[in-house]
């Protein structure tokens, strides 16, 4: 998880003994005084979340009170998991659920991002085929929450099982999002065999950049601590690098020479950078200088268009800026 997402009071940045806003339930404050002083800034987002919550509750109650008919079960939340969008009567609920997720994701605090992410993932549970396209928002949210391994497993499932033409989305007994512990260091070739989705290509690039930054940090500790006892050096490494996707790989954490890992990652990142450029020539420049693009809300797009770039930039920008050093690597690739 990014340090900028550690729960903190938006006024004084205090991180201990926080209280949540009783309206939205996700904005933390150190106390009543700072909550009042921040009210003008928080009011719009707070009201939007409350309104979205109320609408979702109303839609859920309508579904739960439905007597059942030929088109929808009386127990739709138990009987129709995985197939919601195919049942017309559930669509207002699904839209309301997404609206709540979208309102939560506008609050740059851990609890809000986590709550929004949970709604996104539950929309996928309810509708495996993802008619709403929320799977394209999920990777950046995984990364913002420090779920790097889960992000890779998620994207790889969609590029393997999820892309099979004969996969039966209506059969809830089939494996779904069931990959765990896939090799995040492996070549991204799998993702490039077909025309990559821009959102996934950008997220995969950032994931590889995060790996590179961590491995470089380990290398700097190794070089600086050549004469330090191994036990002390290991303790320093463990404190500096905390992402599980790195710390759980003994071959990386215990390597005496990390240069092969660095060379491989640099090559992968350069390749992914080129793939993103080919897929949408506007994206990298917009990441470096987002200007008005972050306020754009395109309702439709075509591959390679400015509108596609704007949509993906809105999905992923926070994940990039919350990773110190990541955008500098992109800038270096542009200037090289």
Phi and psi restraints in degrees (value plus and minus 20) as a CYANA .aco file:
   2 UNK   PHI     -83.4   -43.4
   2 UNK   PSI     125.2   165.2
   3 UNK   PHI     -83.8   -43.8
   3 UNK   PSI     -46.9    -6.9
   4 UNK   PHI     -91.0   -51.0
   4 UNK   PSI     -34.7     5.3
   5 UNK   PHI    -118.1   -78.1
   5 UNK   PSI     -20.1    19.9
   6 UNK   PHI     -82.1   -42.1
   6 UNK   PSI     107.5   147.5
   7 UNK   PHI     -70.8   -30.8
   7 UNK   PSI     110.0   150.0
   8 UNK   PHI    -175.1  -135.1
   8 UNK   PSI     133.4   173.4
   9 UNK   PHI     -88.2   -48.2
   9 UNK   PSI     107.0   147.0
  10 UNK   PHI     -88.8   -48.8
  10 UNK   PSI     -32.2     7.8
  11 UNK   PHI    -111.6   -71.6
  11 UNK   PSI     -68.8   -28.8
  12 UNK   PHI    -137.1   -97.1
  12 UNK   PSI     -25.2    14.8
  13 UNK   PHI      51.3    91.3
  13 UNK   PSI      -9.4    30.6
  14 UNK   PHI     -81.3   -41.3
  14 UNK   PSI     121.3   161.3
  15 UNK   PHI    -134.2   -94.2
  15 UNK   PSI     -24.2    15.8
  16 UNK   PHI    -130.7   -90.7
  16 UNK   PSI     130.8   170.8
  17 UNK   PHI      32.5    72.5
  17 UNK   PSI      29.9    69.9
  18 UNK   PHI    -108.3   -68.3
  18 UNK   PSI     130.4   170.4
  19 UNK   PHI    -135.6   -95.6
  19 UNK   PSI     125.7   165.7
  20 UNK   PHI    -112.1   -72.1
  20 UNK   PSI     127.0   167.0
  21 UNK   PHI     -78.3   -38.3
  21 UNK   PSI     111.2   151.2
  22 UNK   PHI     -99.0   -59.0
  22 UNK   PSI     -27.6    12.4
  23 UNK   PHI    -102.9   -62.9
  23 UNK   PSI     -80.3   -40.3
  24 UNK   PHI    -110.8   -70.8
  24 UNK   PSI     -41.9    -1.9
  25 UNK   PHI      52.5    92.5
  25 UNK   PSI     -12.2    27.8
  26 UNK   PHI    -147.6  -107.6
  26 UNK   PSI     -36.8     3.2
  27 UNK   PHI    -110.6   -70.6
  27 UNK   PSI     100.6   140.6
  28 UNK   PHI    -110.2   -70.2
  28 UNK   PSI     127.5   167.5
  29 UNK   PHI    -157.9  -117.9
  29 UNK   PSI     133.5   173.5
  30 UNK   PHI     -97.0   -57.0
  30 UNK   PSI     -40.6    -0.6
  31 UNK   PHI     159.6   199.6
  31 UNK   PSI     158.1   198.1
  32 UNK   PHI     -81.2   -41.2
  32 UNK   PSI     -59.4   -19.4
  33 UNK   PHI     -79.3   -39.3
  33 UNK   PSI     -67.7   -27.7
  34 UNK   PHI     -94.4   -54.4
  34 UNK   PSI     -48.2    -8.2
  35 UNK   PHI     -84.1   -44.1
  35 UNK   PSI     -61.4   -21.4
  36 UNK   PHI     -87.3   -47.3
  36 UNK   PSI     -63.1   -23.1
  37 UNK   PHI     -87.2   -47.2
  37 UNK   PSI     -44.4    -4.4
  38 UNK   PHI    -114.9   -74.9
  38 UNK   PSI     -18.3    21.7
  39 UNK   PHI     -78.1   -38.1
  39 UNK   PSI     -61.7   -21.7
  40 UNK   PHI     -84.0   -44.0
  40 UNK   PSI     -52.7   -12.7
  41 UNK   PHI     -97.5   -57.5
  41 UNK   PSI     -55.9   -15.9
  42 UNK   PHI    -110.8   -70.8
  42 UNK   PSI     -37.6     2.4
  43 UNK   PHI     -75.6   -35.6
  43 UNK   PSI     -66.7   -26.7
  44 UNK   PHI     -82.6   -42.6
  44 UNK   PSI     -68.0   -28.0
  45 UNK   PHI     -85.7   -45.7
  45 UNK   PSI     -60.1   -20.1
  46 UNK   PHI     -81.9   -41.9
  46 UNK   PSI     -67.2   -27.2
  47 UNK   PHI     -84.0   -44.0
  47 UNK   PSI     -57.7   -17.7
  48 UNK   PHI     -84.4   -44.4
  48 UNK   PSI     -60.4   -20.4
  49 UNK   PHI     -87.0   -47.0
  49 UNK   PSI     -64.1   -24.1
  50 UNK   PHI     -81.6   -41.6
  50 UNK   PSI     -63.6   -23.6
  51 UNK   PHI     -82.9   -42.9
  51 UNK   PSI     -62.5   -22.5
  52 UNK   PHI     -86.5   -46.5
  52 UNK   PSI     -58.9   -18.9
  53 UNK   PHI     -79.9   -39.9
  53 UNK   PSI     -66.3   -26.3
  54 UNK   PHI     -82.3   -42.3
  54 UNK   PSI     -62.2   -22.2
  55 UNK   PHI     -86.6   -46.6
  55 UNK   PSI     -60.9   -20.9
  56 UNK   PHI     -83.0   -43.0
  56 UNK   PSI     -63.8   -23.8
  57 UNK   PHI     -80.1   -40.1
  57 UNK   PSI     -59.1   -19.1
  58 UNK   PHI     -85.3   -45.3
  58 UNK   PSI     -64.5   -24.5
  59 UNK   PHI     -86.3   -46.3
  59 UNK   PSI     -58.8   -18.8
  60 UNK   PHI     -85.6   -45.6
  60 UNK   PSI     -60.9   -20.9
  61 UNK   PHI     -83.3   -43.3
  61 UNK   PSI     -57.5   -17.5
  62 UNK   PHI     -81.9   -41.9
  62 UNK   PSI     -62.2   -22.2
  63 UNK   PHI     -87.7   -47.7
  63 UNK   PSI     -62.7   -22.7
  64 UNK   PHI     -90.7   -50.7
  64 UNK   PSI     -43.6    -3.6
  65 UNK   PHI    -114.5   -74.5
  65 UNK   PSI     -19.5    20.5
  66 UNK   PHI     -86.1   -46.1
  66 UNK   PSI     111.0   151.0
  67 UNK   PHI     -94.1   -54.1
  67 UNK   PSI     -33.3     6.7
  68 UNK   PHI      73.8   113.8
  68 UNK   PSI     119.6   159.6
  69 UNK   PHI    -173.5  -133.5
  69 UNK   PSI    -184.6  -144.6
  70 UNK   PHI     -87.9   -47.9
  70 UNK   PSI     -43.5    -3.5
  71 UNK   PHI    -116.0   -76.0
  71 UNK   PSI     -41.5    -1.5
  72 UNK   PHI    -170.7  -130.7
  72 UNK   PSI     115.0   155.0
  73 UNK   PHI     -88.8   -48.8
  73 UNK   PSI     134.1   174.1
  74 UNK   PHI     -89.5   -49.5
  74 UNK   PSI     -42.1    -2.1
  75 UNK   PHI    -137.0   -97.0
  75 UNK   PSI      37.8    77.8
  76 UNK   PHI     -81.0   -41.0
  76 UNK   PSI     -52.4   -12.4
  77 UNK   PHI     -91.1   -51.1
  77 UNK   PSI     -39.0     1.0
  78 UNK   PHI    -121.3   -81.3
  78 UNK   PSI     -56.9   -16.9
  79 UNK   PHI    -111.7   -71.7
  79 UNK   PSI     -38.0     2.0
  80 UNK   PHI    -143.8  -103.8
  80 UNK   PSI      -0.6    39.4
  81 UNK   PHI     -79.1   -39.1
  81 UNK   PSI     112.8   152.8
  82 UNK   PHI      76.6   116.6
  82 UNK   PSI     -36.5     3.5
  83 UNK   PHI    -148.8  -108.8
  83 UNK   PSI       1.9    41.9
  84 UNK   PHI     -76.8   -36.8
  84 UNK   PSI     -70.3   -30.3
  85 UNK   PHI     -82.1   -42.1
  85 UNK   PSI     -47.0    -7.0
  86 UNK   PHI     -90.7   -50.7
  86 UNK   PSI     -31.4     8.6
  87 UNK   PHI    -124.2   -84.2
  87 UNK   PSI      88.3   128.3
  88 UNK   PHI     -74.1   -34.1
  88 UNK   PSI     -58.3   -18.3
  89 UNK   PHI     -86.4   -46.4
  89 UNK   PSI     -35.0     5.0
  90 UNK   PHI    -108.3   -68.3
  90 UNK   PSI     -31.2     8.8
  91 UNK   PHI     -84.3   -44.3
  91 UNK   PSI     -59.3   -19.3
  92 UNK   PHI     -79.6   -39.6
  92 UNK   PSI     -56.0   -16.0
  93 UNK   PHI     -85.3   -45.3
  93 UNK   PSI     -65.6   -25.6
  94 UNK   PHI     -82.2   -42.2
  94 UNK   PSI     -61.1   -21.1
  95 UNK   PHI     -86.1   -46.1
  95 UNK   PSI     -59.9   -19.9
  96 UNK   PHI     -86.0   -46.0
  96 UNK   PSI     -56.9   -16.9
  97 UNK   PHI     -84.1   -44.1
  97 UNK   PSI     -62.5   -22.5
  98 UNK   PHI     -87.5   -47.5
  98 UNK   PSI     -59.1   -19.1
  99 UNK   PHI     -80.5   -40.5
  99 UNK   PSI     -58.0   -18.0
 100 UNK   PHI     -86.8   -46.8
 100 UNK   PSI     -64.3   -24.3
 101 UNK   PHI     -77.8   -37.8
 101 UNK   PSI     -65.1   -25.1
 102 UNK   PHI     -82.5   -42.5
 102 UNK   PSI     -59.5   -19.5
 103 UNK   PHI     -89.4   -49.4
 103 UNK   PSI     -56.3   -16.3
 104 UNK   PHI     -86.2   -46.2
 104 UNK   PSI     -59.1   -19.1
 105 UNK   PHI     -90.6   -50.6
 105 UNK   PSI     -28.5    11.5
 106 UNK   PHI    -103.2   -63.2
 106 UNK   PSI     -29.7    10.3
 107 UNK   PHI    -117.3   -77.3
 107 UNK   PSI      99.2   139.2
 108 UNK   PHI    -108.1   -68.1
 108 UNK   PSI      43.2    83.2
 109 UNK   PHI    -155.9  -115.9
 109 UNK   PSI     130.4   170.4
 110 UNK   PHI     -75.0   -35.0
 110 UNK   PSI     -68.8   -28.8
 111 UNK   PHI     -80.2   -40.2
 111 UNK   PSI     -56.8   -16.8
 112 UNK   PHI     -90.4   -50.4
 112 UNK   PSI     -65.1   -25.1
 113 UNK   PHI     -84.6   -44.6
 113 UNK   PSI     -61.8   -21.8
 114 UNK   PHI     -84.0   -44.0
 114 UNK   PSI     -62.4   -22.4
 115 UNK   PHI     -85.0   -45.0
 115 UNK   PSI     -63.0   -23.0
 116 UNK   PHI     -82.4   -42.4
 116 UNK   PSI     -62.8   -22.8
 117 UNK   PHI     -80.6   -40.6
 117 UNK   PSI     -63.7   -23.7
 118 UNK   PHI     -81.0   -41.0
 118 UNK   PSI     -58.8   -18.8
 119 UNK   PHI     -85.6   -45.6
 119 UNK   PSI     -62.4   -22.4
 120 UNK   PHI     -79.0   -39.0
 120 UNK   PSI     -66.6   -26.6
 121 UNK   PHI     -87.7   -47.7
 121 UNK   PSI     -52.5   -12.5
 122 UNK   PHI     -94.4   -54.4
 122 UNK   PSI     -49.6    -9.6
 123 UNK   PHI     -82.1   -42.1
 123 UNK   PSI     -56.4   -16.4
 124 UNK   PHI     -89.9   -49.9
 124 UNK   PSI     -56.6   -16.6
 125 UNK   PHI     -82.8   -42.8
 125 UNK   PSI     -61.2   -21.2
 126 UNK   PHI     -94.2   -54.2
 126 UNK   PSI     -50.8   -10.8
 127 UNK   PHI    -155.1  -115.1
 127 UNK   PSI      72.7   112.7
 128 UNK   PHI     -78.2   -38.2
 128 UNK   PSI     -59.4   -19.4
 129 UNK   PHI     -91.5   -51.5
 129 UNK   PSI     -29.8    10.2
 130 UNK   PHI      32.1    72.1
 130 UNK   PSI      39.3    79.3
 131 UNK   PHI     -82.7   -42.7
 131 UNK   PSI     -39.9     0.1
 132 UNK   PHI    -109.4   -69.4
 132 UNK   PSI     -29.3    10.7
 133 UNK   PHI      54.9    94.9
 133 UNK   PSI       2.5    42.5
 134 UNK   PHI     -92.8   -52.8
 134 UNK   PSI     -35.8     4.2
 135 UNK   PHI     -83.1   -43.1
 135 UNK   PSI     -39.9     0.1
 136 UNK   PHI    -101.8   -61.8
 136 UNK   PSI     -36.4     3.6
 137 UNK   PHI    -107.4   -67.4
 137 UNK   PSI     -47.0    -7.0
 138 UNK   PHI     -80.8   -40.8
 138 UNK   PSI     -63.8   -23.8
 139 UNK   PHI     -76.0   -36.0
 139 UNK   PSI     -64.2   -24.2
 140 UNK   PHI     -85.0   -45.0
 140 UNK   PSI     -53.0   -13.0
 141 UNK   PHI     -90.7   -50.7
 141 UNK   PSI     -60.5   -20.5
 142 UNK   PHI     -72.5   -32.5
 142 UNK   PSI     -68.3   -28.3
 143 UNK   PHI     -86.8   -46.8
 143 UNK   PSI     -59.0   -19.0
 144 UNK   PHI     -84.0   -44.0
 144 UNK   PSI     -51.8   -11.8
 145 UNK   PHI    -109.7   -69.7
 145 UNK   PSI     -14.5    25.5
 146 UNK   PHI      57.2    97.2
 146 UNK   PSI      -2.2    37.8
 147 UNK   PHI    -117.5   -77.5
 147 UNK   PSI      40.0    80.0
 148 UNK   PHI     -84.5   -44.5
 148 UNK   PSI     -64.8   -24.8
 149 UNK   PHI     -83.5   -43.5
 149 UNK   PSI     -64.7   -24.7
 150 UNK   PHI     -82.7   -42.7
 150 UNK   PSI     -54.6   -14.6
 151 UNK   PHI     -81.3   -41.3
 151 UNK   PSI     -66.9   -26.9
 152 UNK   PHI     -85.3   -45.3
 152 UNK   PSI     -63.7   -23.7
 153 UNK   PHI     -80.1   -40.1
 153 UNK   PSI     -62.1   -22.1
 154 UNK   PHI     -81.2   -41.2
 154 UNK   PSI     -71.4   -31.4
 155 UNK   PHI     -85.7   -45.7
 155 UNK   PSI     -58.9   -18.9
 156 UNK   PHI     -86.4   -46.4
 156 UNK   PSI     -56.0   -16.0
 157 UNK   PHI     -81.6   -41.6
 157 UNK   PSI     -65.0   -25.0
 158 UNK   PHI     -86.4   -46.4
 158 UNK   PSI     -49.2    -9.2
 159 UNK   PHI    -103.6   -63.6
 159 UNK   PSI     -34.2     5.8
 160 UNK   PHI    -129.9   -89.9
 160 UNK   PSI    -110.3   -70.3
 161 UNK   PHI     -77.8   -37.8
 161 UNK   PSI     -63.0   -23.0
 162 UNK   PHI     -88.1   -48.1
 162 UNK   PSI     -32.9     7.1
 163 UNK   PHI    -123.9   -83.9
 163 UNK   PSI     -18.5    21.5
 164 UNK   PHI     -92.2   -52.2
 164 UNK   PSI     109.6   149.6
 165 UNK   PHI     -83.8   -43.8
 165 UNK   PSI     -48.0    -8.0
 166 UNK   PHI    -118.0   -78.0
 166 UNK   PSI      -9.9    30.1
 167 UNK   PHI     -89.2   -49.2
 167 UNK   PSI     108.3   148.3
 168 UNK   PHI    -112.5   -72.5
 168 UNK   PSI      80.8   120.8
 169 UNK   PHI     -87.3   -47.3
 169 UNK   PSI     -40.3    -0.3
 170 UNK   PHI    -104.6   -64.6
 170 UNK   PSI     -30.3     9.7
 171 UNK   PHI    -113.0   -73.0
 171 UNK   PSI      79.2   119.2
 172 UNK   PHI     -95.0   -55.0
 172 UNK   PSI     -22.4    17.6
 173 UNK   PHI    -106.0   -66.0
 173 UNK   PSI     -31.2     8.8
 174 UNK   PHI     -95.7   -55.7
 174 UNK   PSI     131.2   171.2
 175 UNK   PHI     -77.9   -37.9
 175 UNK   PSI     119.6   159.6
 176 UNK   PHI    -162.4  -122.4
 176 UNK   PSI     102.3   142.3
 177 UNK   PHI      28.8    68.8
 177 UNK   PSI      27.2    67.2
 178 UNK   PHI    -125.7   -85.7
 178 UNK   PSI      -8.5    31.5
 179 UNK   PHI    -100.6   -60.6
 179 UNK   PSI     120.2   160.2
 180 UNK   PHI    -162.5  -122.5
 180 UNK   PSI     112.7   152.7
 181 UNK   PHI      50.7    90.7
 181 UNK   PSI       9.1    49.1
 182 UNK   PHI     -86.6   -46.6
 182 UNK   PSI     138.7   178.7
 183 UNK   PHI     -96.6   -56.6
 183 UNK   PSI      83.4   123.4
 184 UNK   PHI     -90.7   -50.7
 184 UNK   PSI     -36.9     3.1
 185 UNK   PHI    -107.6   -67.6
 185 UNK   PSI     -28.4    11.6
 186 UNK   PHI     -85.8   -45.8
 186 UNK   PSI     141.3   181.3
 187 UNK   PHI     -78.4   -38.4
 187 UNK   PSI     121.0   161.0
 188 UNK   PHI    -100.3   -60.3
 188 UNK   PSI      -6.8    33.2
 189 UNK   PHI     -73.7   -33.7
 189 UNK   PSI     -59.5   -19.5
 190 UNK   PHI     -74.2   -34.2
 190 UNK   PSI     -60.7   -20.7
 191 UNK   PHI     -95.8   -55.8
 191 UNK   PSI     -33.0     7.0
 192 UNK   PHI    -125.9   -85.9
 192 UNK   PSI     -23.7    16.3
 193 UNK   PHI     -86.6   -46.6
 193 UNK   PSI     -52.9   -12.9
 194 UNK   PHI    -131.9   -91.9
 194 UNK   PSI     146.9   186.9
 195 UNK   PHI     -80.9   -40.9
 195 UNK   PSI      95.8   135.8
 196 UNK   PHI     -91.7   -51.7
 196 UNK   PSI     123.8   163.8
 197 UNK   PHI     -87.1   -47.1
 197 UNK   PSI     114.8   154.8
 198 UNK   PHI     -80.2   -40.2
 198 UNK   PSI     -62.3   -22.3
 199 UNK   PHI     -79.8   -39.8
 199 UNK   PSI     -62.8   -22.8
 200 UNK   PHI     -90.8   -50.8
 200 UNK   PSI     -60.4   -20.4
 201 UNK   PHI     -83.1   -43.1
 201 UNK   PSI     -59.7   -19.7
 202 UNK   PHI     -88.2   -48.2
 202 UNK   PSI     -63.4   -23.4
 203 UNK   PHI     -84.8   -44.8
 203 UNK   PSI     -60.5   -20.5
 204 UNK   PHI     -85.6   -45.6
 204 UNK   PSI     -58.0   -18.0
 205 UNK   PHI     -80.4   -40.4
 205 UNK   PSI     -66.8   -26.8
 206 UNK   PHI     -83.8   -43.8
 206 UNK   PSI     -59.2   -19.2
 207 UNK   PHI     -79.8   -39.8
 207 UNK   PSI     -64.5   -24.5
 208 UNK   PHI     -86.5   -46.5
 208 UNK   PSI     -55.9   -15.9
 209 UNK   PHI     -83.9   -43.9
 209 UNK   PSI     -61.9   -21.9
 210 UNK   PHI     -82.0   -42.0
 210 UNK   PSI     -60.6   -20.6
 211 UNK   PHI     -81.5   -41.5
 211 UNK   PSI     -65.1   -25.1
 212 UNK   PHI     -81.4   -41.4
 212 UNK   PSI     -64.7   -24.7
 213 UNK   PHI     -81.0   -41.0
 213 UNK   PSI     -60.3   -20.3
 214 UNK   PHI     -89.2   -49.2
 214 UNK   PSI     -62.9   -22.9
 215 UNK   PHI     -85.9   -45.9
 215 UNK   PSI     -58.4   -18.4
 216 UNK   PHI     -83.7   -43.7
 216 UNK   PSI     -56.7   -16.7
 217 UNK   PHI     -85.0   -45.0
 217 UNK   PSI     -62.0   -22.0
 218 UNK   PHI     -82.0   -42.0
 218 UNK   PSI     -60.2   -20.2
 219 UNK   PHI     -83.4   -43.4
 219 UNK   PSI     -61.9   -21.9
 220 UNK   PHI     -83.6   -43.6
 220 UNK   PSI     -56.6   -16.6
 221 UNK   PHI     -87.5   -47.5
 221 UNK   PSI     -60.6   -20.6
 222 UNK   PHI     -82.5   -42.5
 222 UNK   PSI     -64.7   -24.7
 223 UNK   PHI     -87.6   -47.6
 223 UNK   PSI     -66.0   -26.0
 224 UNK   PHI     -88.1   -48.1
 224 UNK   PSI     -45.9    -5.9
 225 UNK   PHI    -129.2   -89.2
 225 UNK   PSI      10.0    50.0
 226 UNK   PHI     -78.0   -38.0
 226 UNK   PSI     -50.6   -10.6
 227 UNK   PHI    -123.9   -83.9
 227 UNK   PSI     -12.1    27.9
 228 UNK   PHI    -108.8   -68.8
 228 UNK   PSI     120.9   160.9
 229 UNK   PHI     -73.2   -33.2
 229 UNK   PSI     123.3   163.3
 230 UNK   PHI     -77.0   -37.0
 230 UNK   PSI     -59.0   -19.0
 231 UNK   PHI     -83.4   -43.4
 231 UNK   PSI     -62.5   -22.5
 232 UNK   PHI     -87.2   -47.2
 232 UNK   PSI     -61.3   -21.3
 233 UNK   PHI     -81.4   -41.4
 233 UNK   PSI     -61.6   -21.6
 234 UNK   PHI     -82.9   -42.9
 234 UNK   PSI     -58.9   -18.9
 235 UNK   PHI     -84.4   -44.4
 235 UNK   PSI     -60.7   -20.7
 236 UNK   PHI     -83.2   -43.2
 236 UNK   PSI     -63.9   -23.9
 237 UNK   PHI     -80.5   -40.5
 237 UNK   PSI     -64.4   -24.4
 238 UNK   PHI     -83.2   -43.2
 238 UNK   PSI     -53.3   -13.3
 239 UNK   PHI     -98.5   -58.5
 239 UNK   PSI     -54.9   -14.9
 240 UNK   PHI     -97.3   -57.3
 240 UNK   PSI     -60.2   -20.2
 241 UNK   PHI    -129.8   -89.8
 241 UNK   PSI      92.5   132.5
 242 UNK   PHI    -134.3   -94.3
 242 UNK   PSI     -29.1    10.9
 243 UNK   PHI     -87.9   -47.9
 243 UNK   PSI     105.0   145.0
 244 UNK   PHI     -79.7   -39.7
 244 UNK   PSI     -51.1   -11.1
 245 UNK   PHI     -81.9   -41.9
 245 UNK   PSI     -41.6    -1.6
 246 UNK   PHI    -119.1   -79.1
 246 UNK   PSI     -68.9   -28.9
 247 UNK   PHI     -84.8   -44.8
 247 UNK   PSI     -44.1    -4.1
 248 UNK   PHI    -106.0   -66.0
 248 UNK   PSI     -19.2    20.8
 249 UNK   PHI    -125.0   -85.0
 249 UNK   PSI      79.1   119.1
 250 UNK   PHI     -81.0   -41.0
 250 UNK   PSI     -54.8   -14.8
 251 UNK   PHI     -85.8   -45.8
 251 UNK   PSI     -41.5    -1.5
 252 UNK   PHI    -111.0   -71.0
 252 UNK   PSI     -70.3   -30.3
 253 UNK   PHI     -82.8   -42.8
 253 UNK   PSI     -50.5   -10.5
 254 UNK   PHI    -123.9   -83.9
 254 UNK   PSI     -16.4    23.6
 255 UNK   PHI     -88.2   -48.2
 255 UNK   PSI     116.9   156.9
 256 UNK   PHI    -103.6   -63.6
 256 UNK   PSI     -45.8    -5.8
 257 UNK   PHI    -146.8  -106.8
 257 UNK   PSI      88.0   128.0
 258 UNK   PHI    -115.3   -75.3
 258 UNK   PSI     -20.7    19.3
 259 UNK   PHI     -79.6   -39.6
 259 UNK   PSI     -59.3   -19.3
 260 UNK   PHI     -80.8   -40.8
 260 UNK   PSI     -58.8   -18.8
 261 UNK   PHI     -84.4   -44.4
 261 UNK   PSI     -61.6   -21.6
 262 UNK   PHI     -85.4   -45.4
 262 UNK   PSI     -66.0   -26.0
 263 UNK   PHI     -79.8   -39.8
 263 UNK   PSI     -62.7   -22.7
 264 UNK   PHI     -84.1   -44.1
 264 UNK   PSI     -64.8   -24.8
 265 UNK   PHI     -86.9   -46.9
 265 UNK   PSI     -60.3   -20.3
 266 UNK   PHI     -80.0   -40.0
 266 UNK   PSI     -62.2   -22.2
 267 UNK   PHI     -85.3   -45.3
 267 UNK   PSI     -61.8   -21.8
 268 UNK   PHI     -83.6   -43.6
 268 UNK   PSI     -62.7   -22.7
 269 UNK   PHI     -85.1   -45.1
 269 UNK   PSI     -62.5   -22.5
 270 UNK   PHI     -81.3   -41.3
 270 UNK   PSI     -60.8   -20.8
 271 UNK   PHI     -85.5   -45.5
 271 UNK   PSI     -62.6   -22.6
 272 UNK   PHI     -87.7   -47.7
 272 UNK   PSI     -56.9   -16.9
 273 UNK   PHI     -78.5   -38.5
 273 UNK   PSI     -63.2   -23.2
 274 UNK   PHI     -86.4   -46.4
 274 UNK   PSI     -57.5   -17.5
 275 UNK   PHI     -84.5   -44.5
 275 UNK   PSI     -64.3   -24.3
 276 UNK   PHI     -83.3   -43.3
 276 UNK   PSI     -61.3   -21.3
 277 UNK   PHI     -80.3   -40.3
 277 UNK   PSI     -61.7   -21.7
 278 UNK   PHI     -88.7   -48.7
 278 UNK   PSI     -57.1   -17.1
 279 UNK   PHI     -92.2   -52.2
 279 UNK   PSI     -57.6   -17.6
 280 UNK   PHI    -174.3  -134.3
 280 UNK   PSI      83.9   123.9
 281 UNK   PHI     -88.4   -48.4
 281 UNK   PSI     -30.2     9.8
 282 UNK   PHI    -110.4   -70.4
 282 UNK   PSI     -37.0     3.0
 283 UNK   PHI     -86.6   -46.6
 283 UNK   PSI     -73.7   -33.7
 284 UNK   PHI     -83.7   -43.7
 284 UNK   PSI     -59.8   -19.8
 285 UNK   PHI     -83.1   -43.1
 285 UNK   PSI     -57.8   -17.8
 286 UNK   PHI     -87.5   -47.5
 286 UNK   PSI     -55.0   -15.0
 287 UNK   PHI     -83.8   -43.8
 287 UNK   PSI     -59.0   -19.0
 288 UNK   PHI     -95.1   -55.1
 288 UNK   PSI     -49.8    -9.8
 289 UNK   PHI    -162.1  -122.1
 289 UNK   PSI      59.0    99.0
 290 UNK   PHI     -89.4   -49.4
 290 UNK   PSI     -48.4    -8.4
 291 UNK   PHI      17.1    57.1
 291 UNK   PSI    -139.9   -99.9
 292 UNK   PHI    -100.4   -60.4
 292 UNK   PSI     -27.4    12.6
 293 UNK   PHI     -86.3   -46.3
 293 UNK   PSI     -48.6    -8.6
 294 UNK   PHI     -92.3   -52.3
 294 UNK   PSI     -35.5     4.5
 295 UNK   PHI    -118.7   -78.7
 295 UNK   PSI     -21.5    18.5
 296 UNK   PHI     -98.8   -58.8
 296 UNK   PSI     121.6   161.6
 297 UNK   PHI    -149.7  -109.7
 297 UNK   PSI      53.8    93.8
 298 UNK   PHI     -85.4   -45.4
 298 UNK   PSI     114.9   154.9
 299 UNK   PHI    -110.8   -70.8
 299 UNK   PSI     -35.4     4.6
 300 UNK   PHI    -173.6  -133.6
 300 UNK   PSI     137.6   177.6
 301 UNK   PHI    -176.2  -136.2
 301 UNK   PSI     143.8   183.8
 302 UNK   PHI    -141.8  -101.8
 302 UNK   PSI     133.5   173.5
 303 UNK   PHI     -75.9   -35.9
 303 UNK   PSI     112.8   152.8
 304 UNK   PHI      65.8   105.8
 304 UNK   PSI     -19.2    20.8
 305 UNK   PHI    -107.8   -67.8
 305 UNK   PSI     145.5   185.5
 306 UNK   PHI     -79.9   -39.9
 306 UNK   PSI     -59.3   -19.3
 307 UNK   PHI     -84.0   -44.0
 307 UNK   PSI     -59.0   -19.0
 308 UNK   PHI     -82.6   -42.6
 308 UNK   PSI     -64.9   -24.9
 309 UNK   PHI     -77.5   -37.5
 309 UNK   PSI     -65.2   -25.2
 310 UNK   PHI     -82.0   -42.0
 310 UNK   PSI     -61.1   -21.1
 311 UNK   PHI     -83.2   -43.2
 311 UNK   PSI     -69.1   -29.1
 312 UNK   PHI     -89.5   -49.5
 312 UNK   PSI     -55.3   -15.3
 313 UNK   PHI     -81.3   -41.3
 313 UNK   PSI     -61.8   -21.8
 314 UNK   PHI     -85.4   -45.4
 314 UNK   PSI     -54.1   -14.1
 315 UNK   PHI     -87.6   -47.6
 315 UNK   PSI     -58.6   -18.6
 316 UNK   PHI    -132.8   -92.8
 316 UNK   PSI     -34.5     5.5
 317 UNK   PHI     -77.7   -37.7
 317 UNK   PSI     -66.4   -26.4
 318 UNK   PHI     -81.3   -41.3
 318 UNK   PSI     -56.9   -16.9
 319 UNK   PHI     -82.6   -42.6
 319 UNK   PSI     -56.3   -16.3
 320 UNK   PHI     -91.2   -51.2
 320 UNK   PSI     -67.9   -27.9
 321 UNK   PHI     -92.6   -52.6
 321 UNK   PSI     -39.0     1.0
 322 UNK   PHI    -104.4   -64.4
 322 UNK   PSI     -19.1    20.9
 323 UNK   PHI    -132.7   -92.7
 323 UNK   PSI      74.6   114.6
 324 UNK   PHI     -74.8   -34.8
 324 UNK   PSI     109.3   149.3
 325 UNK   PHI      73.6   113.6
 325 UNK   PSI     -34.1     5.9
 326 UNK   PHI     -87.4   -47.4
 326 UNK   PSI     -67.9   -27.9
 327 UNK   PHI     -88.2   -48.2
 327 UNK   PSI     -48.9    -8.9
 328 UNK   PHI     -82.6   -42.6
 328 UNK   PSI     -55.2   -15.2
 329 UNK   PHI     -86.8   -46.8
 329 UNK   PSI     -60.8   -20.8
 330 UNK   PHI     -83.5   -43.5
 330 UNK   PSI     -62.7   -22.7
 331 UNK   PHI     -82.3   -42.3
 331 UNK   PSI     -58.9   -18.9
 332 UNK   PHI     -85.0   -45.0
 332 UNK   PSI     -57.7   -17.7
 333 UNK   PHI     -86.4   -46.4
 333 UNK   PSI     -58.0   -18.0
 334 UNK   PHI     -85.6   -45.6
 334 UNK   PSI     -58.4   -18.4
 335 UNK   PHI    -103.8   -63.8
 335 UNK   PSI     -32.3     7.7
